Amino acid sequence: MLRFLFLLLIGWLLWAMFGPALMNRPIGPDPTPPMARPERPVTPDLNLPLQGDIDRILIEKGARRLSVYQQGNLVREYRIALGFAPDGDKVRQGDGKTPEGVFKVDRRNDRSQFHLSLGLDYPQPEDRRRASVGGYNPGGDIFIHGQPNHIAEGYRVKGDWTEGCIAIDNHQIDELFAATRIGTEVEIRP
């Protein structure tokens, strides 16, 4: 009985190590020439330091996630906080919403009230037109920034607390600020 259990364990270990790879393999020789076989996608190491400038930032409000791309490859993901009324697109000043759409970084502030900040080119012309017709202020000064300067280092304000900006941890904005240039694309999705 003990011998049977030992053989069963060895069989299970071999299957666990090699079975999944064998299940995805065609029976017989691979008809694809070796040079034409696609390489397996490589999962990026999101802990390596950023090398050079980034070319795109994607913010997904529903997932509370900011993703950073270099040469089209995902290189970093950060957990974010949004405006205090995060659902929906920003319409007017004081509504607590984070705008949605495609923007550009149009300014960098190393003397921010929120550690460091990257300004976005909101409001855009269509936001200004809508506000003009409606007789209200569309708001502005939307930033990706760190935590408030008056709180203890390493502390993170809980929940969605900004006026419409995107907040990340201070060590994250340090890294992002160093790698982001004026003109970098920022897409904000619902």
C-alpha positions, 0 to 999 in steps of 0.5 A: 500500500505504501509503495502504491501511495509513493508511486501515486505521489510521484505521478502527481508531481510529474503531472503537476510539473509537465502535464499543463505544458504537454496539454498545449503541445500538438502531437507529432513534430511541430510543423512551424519552423523554429524561427517563425515560432512566436516567443512567449510574452514576457511579464514585465518586472514592475519592480525594476526602476524606470529607465528613461521617459514614459510615453503614456499614462492610463487611469482607470477610475473604476479599478482605481488604477494608474498604469504607466507605459514605456514604448508601448509596454506596461512598466508600472501600476499604482493604486489611486484616489480620485475626486470625492464624487468619483462617478461620472465625468467632471462638469463644473468646478467643485463637483468633486469629479475626476475628468474623463478623456485624453489629456496631455501633461502640460505642467510640472510642479515641484513645489506642490501642496501635494509633494509633487504634481503633474498638471493635465490640460483640463478643461479642453475646448469642448469643456469650456464651450459646454460651461460657457453655454451652461453659465458655469465654471468648468473647473481646472487645475487637475493634477496627478499628485502625491499626498498632502504635505502636512501629513506624516511621511509614509501616510496615505489619505484613505478613500477618494478625497481630492477635488478631482485630481488623481492621488498616489503615494509620495514615493510613486509620484517621485518616480513618475515625476522623474520619468514624465515630460510635458506632452505625455499622453494621459487617458482617463477612463470611467 
